[in-house]
Amino acid sequence: MIRSELIQKIADEHPDLSQREVERIVNTIFEEVIEAMARGDRVELRGFGAFSVKHREARTGRNPRTGEAVDVDEKHVPFFKTGKLLRERLNGA
């Protein structure tokens, strides 16, 4: 599902809200999650999962094509851990 499909589904289920209002709500939620993660905060949506940021130290990697050693800079990467309800629904429990 892409963002526009999510917006359309919510708009269809809530005819009292205009498409533009739904789009603004969805965009606000995504922006708040992004801003929280940029600050290093954890974002938890009960039953769905938790978004957090993990720090990866600088390291020496290898170019898979040439085998040559390559320096990889330290970085922060987004991490998602599924919630119990989502895991159970995915596994048919």
N, C-alpha and C positions, 0 to 999 in steps of 0.2 A: 504494500500500500504506500502510495506517495502522499505528500502533504495535501495536494489538491483533492485527492480522493477522500482523505480524512475530513477535510473541510466540507466537501459535498455530503458525506455521510451524516455529519453532525447537523448540517443545515437541513437535510431531509428529515431527520428525526426531531428537529425543533423548528417547526414552521414559524414560530413567533419571533425567531431571530433571522435577520437578513444574512445573505451570503457574506456581505462585507463585515458584519459584526462577528460572525463565526471566524472569518479569516483573521480579524484583528485579535480575537481571543486566542486562537491557536498560535499565531505568531508571537503573542505576548508570553505564552507559556514556554515556547521554545527559546525565546530570548532570555527569559529568566533562568532557565536551566543552563544555558550557555554562560551567562554572566556569573552564576553561582560557581560553576566549574572553573571559570577563568580566575576566580578569587581563591580557588583551591577547596571550596566547600563540597560536601557530598550532598547529592539530591536523591531522596528516597521517595518512591511512589509505592506505597503499600500494596502488596499483591502483584505488582508488576516487576519492580526491581529497583536497583540503586545505581546511580551514575557517580563515578568518582574519577579522580585524576591520579595517575601513578607516575612517579618519577623514574626515568631510566638513566642510569649513569652513562658517561662516555665510555666507549669501548672500541676495541679493534675488531672489525668484521672482515669478511672476505667477499670479494667480487666473485659471484658464482660462475661467471663466464670465463674469467682469466685466472681465478685463484689468488689474485693479488690482494695483499692486506690493505684495508681501507679504514681510516679513522671515522668513527661514527660519533657525532656530537651527543651530549646529554640532551634529553628532551622530556617533555611531559606528554603523556598519552591518555586519551579518555579510556575508561574501563567501565563495563556494564556487568553487573551481577544480577541474574534473574531472581525474582521473588519466588517464594514457595508456591503460590497459587498459579503463577505462569508456568513454572516447571511441571506441576501436577497436570495442568491442562494440556501441555505439550506431550506429556508421556501417558495420557489417557487414564490417569488415576482419578 
